Amino acid sequence: MGTVTRVGVSFEPELLSQFDSLIAKKGYTNRSEAIRDLVRKNILDSEIKDEKTDIIGTITLVYDHDAGDVTNKLLHLQHHHSQEISSTTHIHMDEHLCLEVLVVEGKAKRARELTDNIKAIKGVLQGELVVAGRKSK
């Protein structure tokens, strides 16, 4: 990691108590690492709001394959976005429900559009984009 710079942070007692409880539940060994993770997440969240930022992440969706033409609509949409989708994993949850995970990379705007289009299909019960990070150029 190299050199680190120490900074001071002030907390109200109640907020510090809540923070300490949270980081203990999550298994952090110290406050510094928890604060660094929060800062990293906020920086990433800020950067990916730029529609032109290259990202890598996943779209996780759950759908009822018996609902209308959901399977064909999802396949058509995925083929239309083949530039952004690196791979897919499909799991049969039960006789009707399917879980799919799409690994996506490319412009943040396109990944968000794909996620929104997936969630709008009748039969899709859940859909979420999780950005793992910025894609290195």
DSSP file (Angstrom, degrees, kcal/mol; ACC not computed):
  #  RESIDUE AA STRUCTURE BP1 BP2  ACC     N-H-->O    O-->H-N    N-H-->O    O-->H-N    TCO  KAPPA ALPHA  PHI   PSI    X-CA   Y-CA   Z-CA
    1    1 A M              0   0    0      0, 0.0     2,-0.2     0, 0.0     0, 0.0   0.000 360.0 360.0 360.0 -29.4    0.0    0.0    0.0
    2    2 A G        +     0   0    0      2,-0.0     2,-0.1     0, 0.0     0, 0.0  -0.591 360.0   5.2  89.4-149.4    2.9    2.3    0.6
    3    3 A T        -     0   0    0     -2,-0.2     2,-0.3     1,-0.0     0, 0.0  -0.436  62.8-158.9 -75.2 143.8    2.8    5.5    2.6
    4    4 A V        -     0   0    0     -2,-0.1     2,-0.5     2,-0.0    -2,-0.0  -0.922   7.3-143.5-120.7 151.8   -0.3    6.4    4.6
    5    5 A T        -     0   0    0     -2,-0.3     2,-0.3     2,-0.0    -2,-0.0  -0.956  16.5-134.8-113.9 131.0   -1.4    9.8    5.9
    6    6 A R        +     0   0    0     -2,-0.5     2,-0.3     2,-0.0    -2,-0.0  -0.666  25.8 178.2 -85.6 138.1   -3.1   10.1    9.2
    7    7 A V        -     0   0    0     -2,-0.3     2,-0.4     2,-0.0    -2,-0.0  -0.947  24.5-122.5-133.1 155.9   -6.1   12.4    9.5
    8    8 A G        -     0   0    0     -2,-0.3     2,-0.4     2,-0.0    -2,-0.0  -0.793  21.2-168.1-100.3 143.3   -8.4   13.1   12.5
    9    9 A V        -     0   0    0     -2,-0.4     2,-0.4     2,-0.0    -2,-0.0  -0.999   8.6-150.2-130.8 132.7  -12.1   12.5   12.4
   10   10 A S        -     0   0    0     -2,-0.4     2,-0.3     6,-0.0    -2,-0.0  -0.867  15.9-176.8-105.6 136.5  -14.6   13.8   15.0
   11   11 A F        -     0   0    0     -2,-0.4    -2,-0.0     4,-0.0     3,-0.0  -0.956  30.8-115.9-127.7 146.2  -17.8   11.9   15.9
   12   12 A E     >  -     0   0    0     -2,-0.3     4,-2.6     1,-0.1     5,-0.2  -0.556  41.1-111.1 -69.2 148.9  -20.7   12.7   18.2
   13   13 A P  H  > S+     0   0    0      0, 0.0     4,-2.3     0, 0.0     5,-0.2   0.878 116.0  48.3 -54.2 -43.8  -20.7    9.9   20.9
   14   14 A E  H  > S+     0   0    0      2,-0.2     4,-2.3     1,-0.2     5,-0.2   0.914 112.6  48.2 -65.6 -42.5  -24.0    8.3   19.7
   15   15 A L  H  > S+     0   0    0      2,-0.2     4,-2.7     1,-0.2    -1,-0.2   0.908 111.8  50.0 -63.7 -42.3  -22.8    8.2   16.1
   16   16 A L  H  X S+     0   0    0     -4,-2.6     4,-2.9     2,-0.2    -2,-0.2   0.902 109.6  51.4 -63.2 -40.9  -19.4    6.7   17.1
   17   17 A S  H  X S+     0   0    0     -4,-2.3     4,-2.1    -5,-0.2    -2,-0.2   0.919 112.1  46.1 -61.7 -44.0  -21.2    4.1   19.2
   18   18 A Q  H  X S+     0   0    0     -4,-2.3     4,-2.4     2,-0.2    -2,-0.2   0.905 113.1  50.1 -65.3 -41.0  -23.4    3.1   16.2
   19   19 A F  H  X S+     0   0    0     -4,-2.7     4,-2.8     2,-0.2     5,-0.3   0.930 109.7  50.3 -63.6 -45.8  -20.4    3.1   13.9
   20   20 A D  H  X S+     0   0    0     -4,-2.9     4,-1.9     1,-0.2    -1,-0.2   0.892 111.0  49.6 -60.3 -40.2  -18.4    0.8   16.3
   21   21 A S  H  X S+     0   0    0     -4,-2.1     4,-2.2    -5,-0.2    -1,-0.2   0.925 112.1  48.6 -63.4 -44.3  -21.4   -1.6   16.5
   22   22 A L  H  X S+     0   0    0     -4,-2.4     4,-1.9     1,-0.2    -2,-0.2   0.936 112.1  46.3 -61.8 -48.6  -21.6   -1.7   12.7
   23   23 A I  H  X>S+     0   0    0     -4,-2.8     5,-2.4     1,-0.2     4,-0.6   0.833 110.9  53.7 -69.4 -29.2  -17.9   -2.3   12.1
   24   24 A A  H ><5S+     0   0    0     -4,-1.9     3,-0.7    -5,-0.3    -1,-0.2   0.922 109.0  49.1 -66.6 -42.9  -17.9   -5.0   14.8
   25   25 A K  H 3<5S+     0   0    0     -4,-2.2    -2,-0.2     1,-0.2    -1,-0.2   0.859 111.9  49.0 -62.5 -35.6  -20.8   -6.8   13.1
   26   26 A K  H 3<5S-     0   0    0     -4,-1.9    -1,-0.2    -5,-0.2    -2,-0.2   0.572 116.9-114.9 -83.6  -9.0  -19.0   -6.6    9.8
   27   27 A G  T <<5 +     0   0    0     -3,-0.7    -3,-0.2    -4,-0.6     2,-0.1   0.649  55.9 158.4  88.9  14.8  -15.8   -7.9   11.2
   28   28 A Y      < -     0   0    0     -5,-2.4    -1,-0.2    -6,-0.1     3,-0.1  -0.463  34.0-152.0 -69.1 144.7  -13.5   -4.9   10.8
   29   29 A T  S    S+     0   0    0      1,-0.2     2,-0.3    -2,-0.1    -1,-0.1   0.623  75.9  14.2 -91.6 -15.0  -10.5   -5.0   13.2
   30   30 A N  S  > S-     0   0    0      1,-0.1     4,-1.2    -7,-0.1    -1,-0.2  -0.990  70.6-116.8-155.6 162.2  -10.2   -1.2   13.3
   31   31 A R  H  > S+     0   0    0     -2,-0.3     4,-2.7     1,-0.2     5,-0.2   0.841 106.3  65.4 -67.5 -35.3  -12.0    2.0   12.4
   32   32 A S  H  > S+     0   0    0      1,-0.2     4,-2.7     2,-0.2    -1,-0.2   0.918 102.2  45.8 -58.8 -46.5   -9.5    3.1    9.9
   33   33 A E  H  > S+     0   0    0      1,-0.2     4,-2.3     2,-0.2    -1,-0.2   0.894 112.6  51.3 -66.2 -37.6  -10.2    0.3    7.5
   34   34 A A  H  X S+     0   0    0     -4,-1.2     4,-2.0     2,-0.2    -2,-0.2   0.919 111.9  46.7 -63.0 -43.5  -13.9    0.8    7.8
   35   35 A I  H  X S+     0   0    0     -4,-2.7     4,-2.4     2,-0.2    -2,-0.2   0.911 110.5  52.9 -66.0 -41.8  -13.6    4.5    7.1
   36   36 A R  H  X S+     0   0    0     -4,-2.7     4,-2.9    -5,-0.2    -2,-0.2   0.913 108.9  50.2 -59.3 -42.3  -11.3    3.8    4.1
   37   37 A D  H  X S+     0   0    0     -4,-2.3     4,-2.5     1,-0.2    -1,-0.2   0.902 110.1  50.0 -63.0 -40.6  -13.9    1.3    2.7
   38   38 A L  H  X S+     0   0    0     -4,-2.0     4,-2.2     2,-0.2    -1,-0.2   0.909 112.4  47.2 -63.0 -41.7  -16.7    4.0    3.1
   39   39 A V  H  X S+     0   0    0     -4,-2.4     4,-2.4     2,-0.2    -2,-0.2   0.930 111.6  50.5 -65.6 -45.5  -14.5    6.6    1.3
   40   40 A R  H  X S+     0   0    0     -4,-2.9     4,-2.6     1,-0.2    -2,-0.2   0.923 111.1  49.4 -58.0 -44.9  -13.7    4.1   -1.5
   41   41 A K  H  X S+     0   0    0     -4,-2.5     4,-2.8     1,-0.2    -1,-0.2   0.912 111.5  48.1 -62.3 -43.7  -17.3    3.3   -2.0
   42   42 A N  H  X S+     0   0    0     -4,-2.2     4,-2.1     2,-0.2    -1,-0.2   0.878 111.4  50.1 -66.9 -37.0  -18.4    6.9   -2.1
   43   43 A I  H  X S+     0   0    0     -4,-2.4     4,-2.4     2,-0.2    -2,-0.2   0.939 113.2  46.3 -64.5 -46.1  -15.6    7.8   -4.6
   44   44 A L  H  X S+     0   0    0     -4,-2.6     4,-2.5     1,-0.2    -2,-0.2   0.928 111.3  51.8 -61.8 -45.7  -16.7    4.9   -6.9
   45   45 A D  H  X S+     0   0    0     -4,-2.8     4,-0.6     1,-0.2    -1,-0.2   0.896 112.0  47.3 -57.5 -40.8  -20.3    5.8   -6.6
   46   46 A S  H >< S+     0   0    0     -4,-2.1     3,-0.7    -5,-0.2     4,-0.4   0.912 112.3  48.9 -67.1 -43.1  -19.5    9.4   -7.6
   47   47 A E  H >< S+     0   0    0     -4,-2.4     3,-1.3     1,-0.2     6,-0.2   0.869 106.8  54.7 -67.0 -37.7  -17.3    8.3  -10.6
   48   48 A I  H 3< S+     0   0    0     -4,-2.5    -1,-0.2     1,-0.3    -2,-0.2   0.596  89.9  75.1 -78.6  -7.5  -19.9    5.8  -12.0
   49   49 A K  T << S+     0   0    0     -3,-0.7     2,-0.6    -4,-0.6    -1,-0.3   0.749  75.2  92.5 -70.1 -22.1  -22.5    8.5  -12.2
   50   50 A D  S X  S-     0   0    0     -3,-1.3     3,-2.1    -4,-0.4    58,-0.3  -0.644  77.7-145.9 -71.7 116.3  -20.5    9.8  -15.2
   51   51 A E  T 3  S+     0   0    0     -2,-0.6    58,-1.6     1,-0.3    59,-0.3   0.709  94.8  56.3 -59.4 -22.0  -22.3    8.1  -18.0
   52   52 A K  T 3  S+     0   0    0     55,-0.2    -1,-0.3    56,-0.1     2,-0.2   0.505  78.9 114.8 -91.2  -4.7  -19.0    7.8  -20.0
   53   53 A T    <   -     0   0    0     -3,-2.1    55,-2.3    -6,-0.2     2,-0.5  -0.455  68.1-127.1 -68.3 134.6  -17.1    5.9  -17.2
   54   54 A D  E     +A  107   0A   0     81,-0.2    81,-2.8    53,-0.2     2,-0.3  -0.728  38.2 178.8 -81.8 126.1  -16.1    2.4  -18.1
   55   55 A I  E     -AB 106 134A   0     51,-3.7    51,-2.2    -2,-0.5     2,-0.4  -0.776  24.3-152.5-123.8 167.2  -17.4    0.0  -15.5
   56   56 A I  E     +AB 105 133A   0     77,-2.1    76,-1.9    -2,-0.3    77,-1.5  -0.991  41.1 109.2-137.3 138.7  -17.4   -3.7  -14.7
   57   57 A G  E     -AB 104 131A   0     47,-2.6    47,-2.5    -2,-0.4     2,-0.3  -0.911  53.5 -82.0-175.4-160.0  -20.0   -5.4  -12.6
   58   58 A T  E     -AB 103 130A   0     72,-2.4    72,-3.1    -2,-0.3     2,-0.5  -0.960  12.5-150.2-133.4 150.4  -23.0   -7.7  -12.6
   59   59 A I  E     -AB 102 129A   0     43,-2.4    43,-2.9    -2,-0.3     2,-0.5  -0.992  20.7-165.2-114.5 121.1  -26.7   -7.6  -13.2
   60   60 A T  E     +AB 101 128A   0     68,-2.5    68,-2.1    -2,-0.5     2,-0.3  -0.918  12.9 174.2-108.4 130.0  -28.6  -10.1  -11.1
   61   61 A L  E     -AB 100 127A   0     39,-2.7    39,-2.7    -2,-0.5     2,-0.4  -0.981  22.3-159.2-138.2 150.2  -32.1  -10.9  -12.0
   62   62 A V  E     +AB  99 126A   0     64,-1.8    63,-2.5    -2,-0.3    64,-1.7  -0.992  24.6 168.9-123.1 132.5  -34.9  -13.3  -10.9
   63   63 A Y  E     -AB  98 124A   0     35,-2.3    35,-2.8    -2,-0.4     2,-0.8  -0.979  39.3-119.8-145.1 158.1  -37.7  -14.1  -13.2
   64   64 A D  E >   -A   97   0A   0     59,-2.4     3,-1.9    -2,-0.3    33,-0.2  -0.864  21.4-158.7 -95.3 108.9  -40.7  -16.4  -13.7
   65   65 A H  T 3  S+     0   0    0     31,-2.4     6,-0.4    -2,-0.8    -1,-0.1   0.639  89.0  60.3 -69.2 -10.6  -40.0  -18.2  -17.0
   66   66 A D  T 3  S+     0   0    0     30,-0.4     2,-0.9    57,-0.1    -1,-0.3   0.538  78.5 104.8 -88.3  -7.4  -43.7  -19.1  -17.3
   67   67 A A  S X  S-     0   0    0     -3,-1.9     3,-1.9    29,-0.2     4,-0.1  -0.644  96.7 -69.7 -81.7 107.4  -44.7  -15.4  -17.3
   68   68 A G  T 3  S-     0   0    0     -2,-0.9     3,-0.2     1,-0.2    55,-0.1  -0.156 100.4 -29.9  53.0-132.8  -45.7  -14.5  -20.9
   69   69 A D  T 3> S+     0   0    0      1,-0.2     4,-2.4     2,-0.1    -1,-0.2  -0.126  90.9 133.1-109.0  32.9  -42.7  -14.3  -23.3
   70   70 A V  H <>  +     0   0    0     -3,-1.9     4,-2.7     1,-0.2     5,-0.2   0.863  68.1  53.0 -58.2 -41.8  -40.2  -13.3  -20.7
   71   71 A T  H  > S+     0   0    0     -6,-0.4     4,-2.4    -3,-0.2    -1,-0.2   0.940 112.7  43.2 -62.2 -47.7  -37.5  -15.8  -21.7
   72   72 A N  H  > S+     0   0    0      1,-0.2     4,-2.6     2,-0.2    -1,-0.2   0.893 113.8  51.6 -65.3 -39.3  -37.5  -14.8  -25.4
   73   73 A K  H  X S+     0   0    0     -4,-2.4     4,-2.4     2,-0.2    -2,-0.2   0.910 111.0  47.8 -64.3 -41.7  -37.6  -11.1  -24.4
   74   74 A L  H  X S+     0   0    0     -4,-2.7     4,-2.7    -5,-0.2    -2,-0.2   0.924 112.6  48.7 -64.7 -43.9  -34.6  -11.5  -22.1
   75   75 A L  H  X S+     0   0    0     -4,-2.4     4,-2.4    -5,-0.2    -2,-0.2   0.925 112.1  48.7 -61.7 -44.3  -32.6  -13.4  -24.8
   76   76 A H  H  X S+     0   0    0     -4,-2.6     4,-2.2     1,-0.2    -1,-0.2   0.929 113.2  47.4 -60.9 -45.3  -33.4  -10.8  -27.4
   77   77 A L  H  X S+     0   0    0     -4,-2.4     4,-1.4     1,-0.2    -2,-0.2   0.903 111.6  50.4 -63.9 -41.6  -32.3   -8.0  -25.1
   78   78 A Q  H  < S+     0   0    0     -4,-2.7     7,-0.2     1,-0.2    -1,-0.2   0.892 110.3  49.4 -66.0 -38.5  -29.1   -9.8  -24.1
   79   79 A H  H >< S+     0   0    0     -4,-2.4     3,-1.4     1,-0.2    -1,-0.2   0.891 108.3  54.1 -65.6 -37.8  -28.2  -10.4  -27.7
   80   80 A H  H 3< S+     0   0    0     -4,-2.2     3,-0.3     1,-0.3    -1,-0.2   0.805 114.4  41.9 -64.0 -29.0  -28.9   -6.7  -28.4
   81   81 A H  T >X S+     0   0    0     -4,-1.4     4,-1.6     1,-0.2     3,-1.3  -0.061  73.4 127.5-107.7  31.3  -26.4   -5.9  -25.6
   82   82 A S  T <4  +     0   0    0     -3,-1.4    -1,-0.2     1,-0.3    -2,-0.1   0.755  67.7  63.5 -62.3 -23.2  -23.8   -8.5  -26.5
   83   83 A Q  T 34 S+     0   0    0     -3,-0.3    -1,-0.3     1,-0.2    -2,-0.1   0.837 110.4  37.5 -67.8 -31.5  -21.1   -5.8  -26.5
   84   84 A E  T <4 S+     0   0    0     -3,-1.3    21,-2.6    -6,-0.1     2,-0.6   0.715 102.0  80.6 -92.1 -23.4  -21.7   -5.1  -22.8
   85   85 A I  E  <  +C  104   0A   0     -4,-1.6    19,-0.2    -7,-0.2     3,-0.1  -0.772  46.3 175.0 -95.1 118.5  -22.3   -8.7  -21.6
   86   86 A S  E     -     0   0A   0     17,-3.2     2,-0.3    -2,-0.6    -1,-0.2   0.841  67.8 -17.1 -86.3 -39.0  -19.2  -10.8  -21.0
   87   87 A S  E     -C  103   0A   0     16,-1.0    16,-2.9     2,-0.0     2,-0.3  -0.986  56.0-145.9-160.9 163.7  -20.9  -13.9  -19.6
   88   88 A T  E     -C  102   0A   0     -2,-0.3     2,-0.4    14,-0.2    14,-0.2  -0.975   1.8-159.6-135.3 151.0  -24.1  -15.2  -18.1
   89   89 A T  E     -C  101   0A   0     12,-1.9    12,-2.2    -2,-0.3     2,-0.4  -1.000  10.5-164.0-129.0 132.6  -24.9  -17.8  -15.5
   90   90 A H  E     -C  100   0A   0     -2,-0.4     2,-0.4    10,-0.2    10,-0.2  -0.969   7.2-178.2-122.0 129.0  -28.4  -19.3  -15.3
   91   91 A I  E     -C   99   0A   0      8,-2.9     8,-2.9    -2,-0.4     2,-0.8  -0.990  24.9-134.7-129.1 133.7  -29.7  -21.2  -12.3
   92   92 A H  E     -C   98   0A   0     -2,-0.4     6,-0.2     6,-0.2     3,-0.1  -0.790  19.9-176.0 -86.5 112.3  -33.1  -22.9  -12.0
   93   93 A M        -     0   0    0      4,-2.0     2,-0.2    -2,-0.8    -1,-0.2   0.880  65.9 -35.5 -78.0 -39.4  -34.4  -21.9   -8.5
   94   94 A D  S    S-     0   0    0      3,-1.4    -1,-0.1     0, 0.0     0, 0.0  -0.799  89.6 -56.3-158.9-159.7  -37.5  -24.1   -8.7
   95   95 A E  S    S+     0   0    0     -2,-0.2     3,-0.0     1,-0.2    -3,-0.0   0.697 133.7  17.9 -68.1 -17.1  -40.0  -25.2  -11.4
   96   96 A H  S    S+     0   0    0      1,-0.1   -31,-2.4   -31,-0.1   -30,-0.4   0.693 108.1  77.6-123.2 -32.9  -40.9  -21.6  -12.3
   97   97 A L  E     -A   64   0A   0    -33,-0.2    -4,-2.0   -32,-0.1    -3,-1.4  -0.652  51.5-170.7 -95.4 140.4  -38.2  -19.2  -11.1
   98   98 A C  E     -AC  63  92A   0    -35,-2.8   -35,-2.3    -2,-0.3     2,-0.5  -0.952  10.6-152.2-124.6 145.9  -34.8  -18.6  -12.7
   99   99 A L  E     -AC  62  91A   0     -8,-2.9    -8,-2.9    -2,-0.4     2,-0.4  -0.972  16.8-176.7-113.7 129.7  -31.8  -16.7  -11.4
  100  100 A E  E     -AC  61  90A   0    -39,-2.7   -39,-2.7    -2,-0.5     2,-0.5  -0.984  12.2-164.0-127.0 142.7  -29.4  -15.1  -13.9
  101  101 A V  E     -AC  60  89A   0    -12,-2.2   -12,-1.9    -2,-0.4     2,-0.5  -0.991   8.2-164.8-123.2 122.0  -26.2  -13.2  -13.3
  102  102 A L  E     -AC  59  88A   0    -43,-2.9   -43,-2.4    -2,-0.5     2,-0.6  -0.924  12.3-145.3-106.6 125.8  -24.9  -11.2  -16.2
  103  103 A V  E     -AC  58  87A   0    -16,-2.9   -17,-3.2    -2,-0.5   -16,-1.0  -0.824  28.7-172.2 -88.3 122.2  -21.3  -10.0  -16.1
  104  104 A V  E     +AC  57  85A   0    -47,-2.5   -47,-2.6    -2,-0.6     2,-0.3  -0.873  16.2 173.9-120.9 148.5  -21.2   -6.6  -17.8
  105  105 A E  E     +A   56   0A   0    -21,-2.6     2,-0.3    -2,-0.3   -49,-0.2  -0.987  38.0  62.6-150.1 147.0  -18.5   -4.2  -18.8
  106  106 A G  E    S+A   55   0A   0    -51,-2.2   -51,-3.7    -2,-0.3    29,-0.2  -0.970  86.9   2.2 139.8-156.0  -18.6   -1.0  -20.7
  107  107 A K  E  >  -A   54   0A   0     -2,-0.3     4,-1.9   -53,-0.2   -53,-0.2  -0.407  59.5-131.6 -69.3 138.8  -20.1    2.4  -20.3
  108  108 A A  H  > S+     0   0    0    -55,-2.3     4,-2.4   -58,-0.3     5,-0.2   0.878 106.6  57.7 -57.3 -39.9  -22.0    3.0  -17.1
  109  109 A K  H  > S+     0   0    0    -58,-1.6     4,-2.4     1,-0.2    -1,-0.2   0.918 106.7  47.1 -58.7 -45.5  -24.9    4.5  -19.1
  110  110 A R  H  > S+     0   0    0    -59,-0.3     4,-2.5    -3,-0.2    -1,-0.2   0.880 111.1  51.3 -66.5 -38.6  -25.3    1.3  -21.2
  111  111 A A  H  X S+     0   0    0     -4,-1.9     4,-2.2     2,-0.2    -1,-0.2   0.907 112.0  46.8 -65.6 -40.7  -25.2   -1.0  -18.1
  112  112 A R  H  X S+     0   0    0     -4,-2.4     4,-2.6     2,-0.2    -2,-0.2   0.905 111.9  50.8 -67.0 -40.8  -27.9    1.1  -16.4
  113  113 A E  H  X S+     0   0    0     -4,-2.4     4,-2.6    -5,-0.2    -2,-0.2   0.923 110.4  49.4 -61.5 -44.3  -30.0    1.1  -19.5
  114  114 A L  H  X S+     0   0    0     -4,-2.5     4,-2.3     2,-0.2    -2,-0.2   0.924 111.5  49.0 -60.8 -44.8  -29.7   -2.7  -19.8
  115  115 A T  H  X S+     0   0    0     -4,-2.2     4,-2.5     1,-0.2    -2,-0.2   0.929 112.1  47.9 -60.9 -46.0  -30.7   -3.1  -16.2
  116  116 A D  H  X S+     0   0    0     -4,-2.6     4,-1.3     1,-0.2    -1,-0.2   0.904 111.7  50.2 -62.2 -41.9  -33.7   -0.8  -16.6
  117  117 A N  H  < S+     0   0    0     -4,-2.6     4,-0.4     2,-0.2    -1,-0.2   0.881 111.1  49.3 -64.9 -38.2  -34.8   -2.6  -19.7
  118  118 A I  H >< S+     0   0    0     -4,-2.3     3,-1.5     1,-0.2    -2,-0.2   0.941 109.9  50.3 -64.4 -47.6  -34.5   -6.0  -18.0
  119  119 A K  H 3< S+     0   0    0     -4,-2.5    -1,-0.2     1,-0.3    -2,-0.2   0.761 104.2  60.3 -64.1 -24.4  -36.5   -4.8  -15.0
  120  120 A A  T 3< S+     0   0    0     -4,-1.3     2,-0.3    -5,-0.2    -1,-0.3   0.605  80.6 103.8 -79.7 -11.6  -39.3   -3.5  -17.2
  121  121 A I  S X  S-     0   0    0     -3,-1.5     3,-2.1    -4,-0.4     2,-0.2  -0.559  82.3-113.4 -75.5 130.3  -40.0   -6.9  -18.8
  122  122 A K  T 3  S+     0   0    0     -2,-0.3     3,-0.1     1,-0.2    -1,-0.1  -0.446 104.3  33.5 -63.3 128.0  -43.1   -8.6  -17.4
  123  123 A G  T 3  S+     0   0    0      1,-0.4   -59,-2.4    -2,-0.2     2,-0.6   0.111  84.5 117.1 109.1 -19.3  -42.1  -11.6  -15.4
  124  124 A V  E <   -B   63   0A   0     -3,-2.1    -1,-0.4   -61,-0.2   -61,-0.3  -0.744  39.2-178.9 -81.5 119.7  -38.9  -10.2  -14.1
  125  125 A L  E     +     0   0A   0    -63,-2.5     2,-0.3    -2,-0.6   -62,-0.2   0.786  64.1  10.9 -91.9 -31.4  -39.3  -10.1  -10.4
  126  126 A Q  E     +B   62   0A   0    -64,-1.7   -64,-1.8     2,-0.0     2,-0.3  -0.994  58.4 171.1-147.4 148.0  -36.0   -8.5   -9.4
  127  127 A G  E     +B   61   0A   0     -2,-0.3     2,-0.4   -66,-0.2   -66,-0.2  -0.899   6.3 171.8-159.3 130.6  -33.1   -6.9  -11.2
  128  128 A E  E     -B   60   0A   0    -68,-2.1   -68,-2.5    -2,-0.3     2,-0.5  -0.990  23.1-144.8-147.1 134.2  -30.1   -5.1   -9.8
  129  129 A L  E     -B   59   0A   0     -2,-0.4     2,-0.5   -70,-0.2   -70,-0.2  -0.849  16.2-170.9 -93.8 128.2  -26.9   -3.7  -11.2
  130  130 A V  E     -B   58   0A   0    -72,-3.1   -72,-2.4    -2,-0.5     2,-0.6  -0.975  11.6-150.4-120.6 116.3  -23.9   -4.0   -8.9
  131  131 A V  E     -B   57   0A   0     -2,-0.5   -74,-0.3   -74,-0.2     3,-0.1  -0.766  10.9-172.5 -89.0 120.0  -20.8   -2.1  -10.1
  132  132 A A  E     -     0   0A   0    -76,-1.9     2,-0.3    -2,-0.6   -75,-0.2   0.779  59.8 -58.2 -81.7 -28.2  -17.6   -3.8   -8.9
  133  133 A G  E     -B   56   0A   0    -77,-1.5   -77,-2.1   -89,-0.1     2,-0.3  -0.981  64.9 -55.4 171.2-179.7  -15.4   -1.0  -10.1
  134  134 A R  E     -B   55   0A   0     -2,-0.3     2,-0.5   -79,-0.2   -79,-0.3  -0.633  55.1-117.3 -81.1 143.4  -14.1    1.1  -12.9
  135  135 A K        -     0   0    0    -81,-2.8   -81,-0.2    -2,-0.3     2,-0.1  -0.693  27.2-123.8 -82.9 129.2  -12.7   -0.8  -15.8
  136  136 A S              0   0    0     -2,-0.5    -1,-0.0     1,-0.1   -81,-0.0  -0.454 360.0 360.0 -70.0 143.7   -9.0   -0.1  -16.4
  137  137 A K              0   0    0     -2,-0.1    -1,-0.1   -83,-0.0    -2,-0.0   0.465 360.0 360.0 -88.9 360.0   -8.3    1.2  -19.9
